[in-house]
Amino acid sequence: MSAFRAGVLTLVVILVAAWFGFTKTNPFADPYELHAVVRDAQNLKPGAPVRVAGVEVGKVTKVEGAGEGESAAELTMALKDDALPLHKDAHLQVRPRILLEGNFFVDLQPGSPGTGEIADGGTVPITQTASSVTLPEILSVLDSDTRSDLQTLLREYSTALDRGGARALNRTIPLLKPAYRLSAITNDALLGQQPAKDLQRVLRNQARVFRTLADNPETLKALVTDLNTTAGAVASQSSALAAAVPALRDTLREGYPALGELNDALPTLRAFSREALPGVRSSVPTLDAAIPWMVQARGLVGEDELKGLAADLSQAVPSLVKLNKRLVPTLRQLRALSSCTESVLVPFVESPIPSIEAGNSGQAVRSQLMHSFVGLAGESRVTDANTPVFHIQGVSPLNLTNGRIEPAAPQNPNMPPPHRPDVPCETQEAPNLAAPGGSALDPALTSVTP
């Protein structure tokens, strides 16, 4: 290679290396690419920074129109690994930089982890993007009609305050103390039981509502127009409104007691609503299962079938009434049995059995009940001169005679355990398996050999 070619090649390599060094471009990198559609790019240029929480994580590589006949723009951004992961509810906004920086930048919010991640080359839809409001846009909104309406509002407001309105407002403020207190209670209740999660859900749902409104500008415009029409109709009846204000005082005087009673009923209503939720949730499957029966029942009560059905029912109803009357005592006993089972028997079988045997204490009655059947079957094989009998004796681990555990005598042999058939079972206490007295682990037991 000649010296001239070698010099040219060296100069090209130096220029390329210097360009990569000054532009900080890595030709071997494969950056994460993200697209986004915005309504207004606001003079955003390629090379503009992309920031997350003020930290630069990438650059805008391309800005182009979203499509023919559309005013939106599509941004293409190359992001570093520091910006990842990005989630499907990510938001971005085109915002102006500070005065010394000039131009605009993209403020990116990665979103919440529960919504899934955006793949490389994915697009943030226009409903999740926004543009900053600039001073020229604000000035363009304040046209002559808007300024005239604002002047009219301020003039009417000053007139209302000048003609006794200010003094009336001062007299009203002390009367607003109950309203302030109730508003504080309401605001505290609106925080929810878990302020962080509840507030996050509220903000997320509000974002969905606002996003839906933004996707339907014509509906939003019609809503504003209807509100304007309503306000105009109210303003046209100012005389009637002025006459209704004094009557409002009497209405509030009568309404406060009713509101107090309603407030007292809210805890009961809240408890009822909580208890009714399972039934409400199961109503849809119930209705789905009941609809075919309703279809059949409609034909059953038709004009052709209703006469015969009524004739059959007229004969069966007296017998059903007699049966219901006779079932009343039985149902009372069934109700008492069910209540006894729920209040006494079920708590007893769920209660733990105390035991001095290591590792065996605290076993539930329901899990140990079957083990007693084996012992009873073994005891039934013991016979004497009469018949096979059960030998049942109470044993106290503290009654020691010559190193042996002997049966413990009852506290009073002539006094049977209390039996109260006149007291309903459902009101009696469940059997208590915990023996009275001190701990059964007596030190003397450790020196006895059975």
Secondary structure, DSSP 8 states (H G I E B T S, - for coil): --HHHHHHHHHHHHHHHHHHHHHT--TT---EEEEEEES--TT--TT-EEEETTEEEEEEEEEEESSTT---EEEEEEE-GGG---BTT-EEEEEE--TTT-SEEEEEE---GGG-B--TT-EE-GGGEEE---HHHHHHHS-HHHHHHHHHHHHHHHHHIIIIIHHHHHHHHHHTHHHHHHHHHHHHHHT-SSHHHHHHHHHHHHHHHHHHHHH-HHHHHHHHHHHHHHHHHHHHTHHHHHHHHHHHHHHHHHHHHHHHHHHHHHHHHHHHHHHHHHHHHTHHHHHHHHHHHHHHHHHHTSHHHHHHHHHHHHHHHHHHHHHHHHHHHHHHHHHHHHHHIIIIIHHHHHSEE--SSTTTTTEEHHHHHHHHHHHHHHHTT-B-SSSB------EEEEEEETTEEEE---S-TTS-----TTS-GGGS-----S-SSS-S--GGGGG---
